[in-house]
Amino acid sequence: MPSLRWTASDLPNLRGRTAIVTGANSGIGQVAAFELARAGASVTLAVRDVKKGQVAASAMAGDVNVRELDLASLRSVRSFAEGTTGTIDFLIDNAGIMATPQQRTVDGFEMQFGTNHLGHFALTNLLVPQVTDRIIVVSSDLHRRGRIVLNDLNWETRKYKPWDAYSQSKLANLLFVLELARRLRDANSKVRAIAVHPGYAATNLQGHTSNPIMNVLSSVANKLIAQKGTMGALPTLYATVADVPSGSYVGPDGFQHLRGYPSLNSPSPQALDATLAALLWDVSEQLTGVTWPLSSSATN
């Protein structure tokens, strides 16, 4: 696909539109929220740390509010959903953690899988009846090294490897979008589900892995190789407003899709495995207790 050299300045007027952005107090989520608000949207920063969210919101113009959401707690996810009223034009599942030491969520899930996938899975299913336009899920091109082990998604029998766990969670994001797009079509919904990845963007994620040496190397790479967070947020913003098909994967158009302007990318073959996507969905419902709320006759 030829480069469109699309930037945030190409956002249309979004006055009257509403957006929820998870993890919007830092990184590409903060940039995306900033630009959506600048374009006129009413934006909710859904964040674990409300104080940090308020600091981020104070630098944004327009209608911006902050609400608490801890994706590592299903109770918090349900509370957030229950407190969300009215329609949502854009639900942006952006928050994530990367290559952390082995930890568990309050519900007993492996932290990266629980936060990056299950938390967003539950949130999206709880809110989808209110969504009118787009659901954007931020994945990573590291999904290509991911492997879904359905009988050990929470790393209870395998030797824990931080990067493998991260890659599994990011592959789960893409499989989630694949099955979500299918279910929306079957429900006759006009809502689109789109996956994105930021390429190699300099954010605070890289400095919080479980490996101190990797943290230092990432810091150097951020300065020498990575693109700025303003560029890393472009795939999210583009997917939010551009006329791209549901189920698409949007990322940078440059070398190895590490940097550049947003364009349609091709995910790995395993991310297009419809059978695996359906199986992962079923297991995710069992783990979270949250099920698909739309019937085949629904119209959004």
N, C-alpha and C positions, 0 to 999 in steps of 0.2 A: 504494500500500500504506500503510495507516494506520501512524503512528509507534508503535513498540513501546516506545520509550524504554528499550531494552535497554542494560544496562551490565555491566561486568566482574563486578559483585557477583551477577549472574545466572548466572555459570558454575556448572555442576554439579560435584559432587565428581569429580575426575579421578584419584584415587589408583589406581595400577596401570596408568595409561595413559602412553604415551611420545610425546614430540614432538621434532622437530628444527626449529629456527628458524634460517634463514640470515640473516646480518647482524644478529645479536641483541645486539651490543655497544652499539648506540645507536638513537635514533629509535623508530619504532613497533615495530620488531622487538624492541627491548629491553623495551618496555612489554608486548608480547604474551608474551614469554618469562617476564617477572616474574609476570604474572597467571596463566599456565598453571601455573607452579610453585607459586604461592600456592594454587591450586585442587587441588594434590596430584599433578600430573603430573611425571614424570621428564623433564627438559628438557635437550636438548643445544644449546648455543650454538655454531653453526657459523660461525666468523668468520675473517677474514683476519689480523687482529692479535690473537694469543692473549693478550697482556698486557692489552689493552683489554677483551677478553672476560672475563678473570679479574676485572678491576675491576668490570665489570657484574655478574658472577655473585656477587661478594661481597656485593652488596646484595639478593640474592634469597634467599628462604627455601626450604627443601625440597631435593629431589634435583636439583642442577644441575651439569652438567659442561661443559667448554669443549674444543672441538676445532678444529683449523686447517682452513680451507677457503677457497681463493682461486678464485673463480668465473671469474677471468680466465686460468686455467690448467687445461686439460683434464687434465693430469697430476695436479694437486692434487685435482680433482673425482674422478678415478678412485681416487686414494689414499684419499680420504675414504670413498667408497662401499665400497671393499674392507675398510676398517676398521670398517664398521658391521655389527654382528651383531644377531641377534634381530629381532623385529617392531617396526614403527613405526606407531603409531596415526595420528599427524598429521605430515605433512611440509609445512612452511610455507616456501615459496620467497619470501622477503621481501627479501633484499638487493638493492641497486640503486645505480646512480650516475646523476647527472642533469646534462645539458647541459655536459659536460666538454669541454675542448679536444680536438682530434683526436689520438687516440692509438691504439695497437694493443695487443692482448693478446699474450701470449707465443706464441700460436698464429697470430698475424697477423690476427685479426678486429678490426673496428672496436670500440673499447673498450665503448661503451654496448650495442651489439647483442650483443657477445661475453659481457659480464657479465650483463646484464639478461635476455637470452633464451637464448643458446646454453649458458651455464654451467648454468642451471637446467634446460634441456632435457636435457642430458647427465646431470645429477645425478638428475633424476626418473626417467628411463628406467633408470638403473642401480639405483635403489632401489625401484622400483615393485613388484617381486615381494615385498618385505618390508612394504609398506604395507597396513594392514588397514582404515582408515577414511576419511581425507580427505587430499587434496592441495590445498593452498591456494596460489594464485599471486597475488602483489601486483602489480597493474597501476596505471594512473593514468587519470583522465578526460581527460588530454591525449592519450590514444590516439585521440581523435576527430579530431585534426589529423594523425594519422600516415598514412603511405603505404608500403606494402610494395612494394619494387622487387626482384623476385626475382633479376634478373641483376646487381644491384649492392647487395646487402644490406650489404656492408662498405665502402661509400662509396669505391670505387676509381676510379670515373669521374665521379661527381657532385661538385659543389662542396660541401664539407662545411659543414653548418649544425648547430650543437650541439643546438638545440631540435628540429629536424626529425629528427635522429638519435635523440634521446630518445623522441620521439613514435612513431617507427617501432618502437623496441624495446618500447614499452608496448603497441602494437597487436599486436606479435608475441606478447606474453604472453597476450593474450585469444584469439588464434587458436590458440595452443598449448593452452589450456584447452578450447576448442571441440573440437579434434581428439582431445585426450586423453580427454575425456568420452565421445566416440564409440567410441574404441578400448577403453576400459574396459567399456562396455556390450557391445560385440561379443565381448569376452573373458569375458562372464558374471561380471564382477567386481562386488563390492558397494562397491568404493571409489568415492568421489565426487571429482570435480575441480571446484573452485570458484574463480572469480576475484574479487578484491576491489580496492577502491581506498579510500584514506584521506580523500579530499576534500582540502581545503587544510589540511594539518597542519603546525605549526611544528616542523621537524626540522633536522638539520644538512645535509640535502641542498641546501637553497636557498642556502646560503652558499658552495657550492663549484662554481659554474658557471664558464664560461670568460669571463664578462663582469663586470668589477669593478663597473660601474654597476648591473647587474642584481643583484649580490650585496647592494649597499646597499639597493636598492628592496625586495628580498625580505626583508631584515632588518626594514625598516619595516613591510611588509605582515604579517610574522609577528606583530608586536606588535599591529597594528590589526585585522587581518581573520582570521588563521588561528586554528583551534582548537588546543587543546593536543594533544600527542602521545598523551595518555591517551584522548582522544576519537578521534584518528586511528587508533588500534589496534583500536577496537571492531569495525569490519567484519571484520577478520581473526579476532578472537576469536569473533564471532557465527557466521561461516561455519565455524569449526572445530567447533562443537557444535550448531548449530541444524539443524532438519530442513528443509533447503532442497535443491532438486533439483540433481543434478550438472549442471555447465555454467552455473550461475547466476552473476550478477554482483552483488556486494553492495557498497554504499557508503552514505554519509550520506544522510539523508532531507530535509535542509534546502535552503535556497535554492541553486539550480543545483548541488545535490549537493556543495557546497563544505564544508559542516559539518552536524553533527547526529548523530542516532542511526542505527544500522545498519538498512538495509532493502534489498529487492531493487531494483536499478536496471536500466535498459535500456542496453546498450552501443550503439555506433554500428552502422549497417548493415554496414560493411566488416568489423567484428569478428564478424559472424554469417555470413560468406561461407565456407561449408563447402568449396567447391572451392579457394579460396585457402588455407584452413587446411591442407588435405591437401597442397597443393603446398609450402607453407612447411615442413611436417613432413618431406617428402622431402628438401628442400634442407638442412634442419637435420641430418638423419641423415648426409648426404654430408659436411657440413662438420665434424661432430664425430666421425664414425665410431662413433657410439652408436646402436643400433637398438632397436626395440620388442621387449621380451622375452617378452610374453605371447601365448599362442595362443588361438584361439577357444574352446578347451575349459577354459581356466584359470578357477579360482574362488578369489577372495581372501576 
